[in-house]
């Protein structure tokens, strides 16, 4: 997949989140969308940093980054739950 397609997907997700936050009557929908996406990636890296203590590690790949960007904290939680069962 080329970089411009990845950037286009991320931009569309950002705009979709912004519209959802705007409909939810947030005062700053763009800021809230960006914070939501950054929290997902930060959670993914926090899980990997704590992996040496807990023994639970999520591999950082293109798919896991996209899930954490799009899904945020619930997306990372879903990946953790799936890694425990499979």
HELIX and SHEET records of a PDB file:
HELIX    1   1 UNK A    3  UNK A   23  1                                  21    
HELIX    2   2 UNK A   29  UNK A   49  1                                  21    
HELIX    3   3 UNK A   51  UNK A   54  1                                   4    
HELIX    4   4 UNK A   62  UNK A   85  1                                  24    
END                                                                             
